[in-house]
Amino acid sequence: MISNHLLFKLASGEVFGQDQPIALKLLRSESSVQALEGVVMELQDSLYPLLREVSIGIDPYVIFEDADWALLIGAKPRGPGMERAAILDINGQIFAEQGKALNAVASRNVEVIVVGNRCNTNALICLKNAPDLPAKNFHALTRLDENRARFQLALQAGVFYDKVANMTIWGNHSTTQVPDFLNAKISGRPVKEVIKDTKWLEEDFTITVQKRGGVLIEKWGRSSAASTAVSIVDAMRSLVTPSPEGDWFSTGVYTTGNPYGIAEDLVFSMPCRSNGDGDYELVQDVATDDFLGDRIKKSEAELIAEKRCVAHLTEEKGHKVPNGKNDSCKK
Ligand code: LMR
């Protein structure tokens, strides 16, 4: 469902502009071939001038060959009563396999955006299995959360969402994520000056953003698809266009040498800027307070627990995680 929205956006030039031809290589699962063939027919019938190649395959070692961008979307959704360890293990194996394939055949500078949940830990698994590629190039998609947070702040302040800037999502793409209302701005002013209701910010706003994906699943009976596709385009565009002066975007990145005291060796959402060449730098000087700091620690703890559950899938580079699986995998 996500790809069905995303592919048409990519083919129309929404990310790379009107001068950049596109080749789409679609990795299918055992069961998705009919649906993908249908999507390919629709792409062909749309006569996109930039779309020069569309192919479908089941072997990641073929499909990822020379890929400049890898958008890793497919994953099994967590069913009712399923333990965290079970879903992390099932999906982790997909991303370990895809990491190995990227490592073997993708462009040496491939940019990887992991969307399939739990996307932070899946991105960690993927990069660990791709030791010859820069870990920095692996992202977990938290742009959807950023967009959701911007919309909620704009709604509450009674402004259009383009007035909301400097929106950071810290941590995991899960209900422990921390939408940062301390550093976000509305029309250039700190959010807390514009929205004076601290209780609303700390409770309603924070919880609405954290639980938006779950509420949407209840309404739709399936995960967000169109808005996820839009946020993937936004995430890509943020890397290929210079960040506006003074602003930043959120993306889940590998925590090595970060200035925020976040444990090393996780994939954690943080504020980043890009000069538009596909690369990015962490924004270095975003201050948090006790409220945000406590919550950021909880999201960090959740990611550390997730990492323990998948220790068997992340040991490729000799990064052995002590304690292996434990009871926290069951939550
Ligand atoms: C979302 O945030 O909408 C999704 O990641 C939710 C989900 O669990 O698929």
Residues whose N, C-alpha, C, O or C-beta is under 5 A from the ligand:
A	BS01	LMR	N117 G213 S223 S224
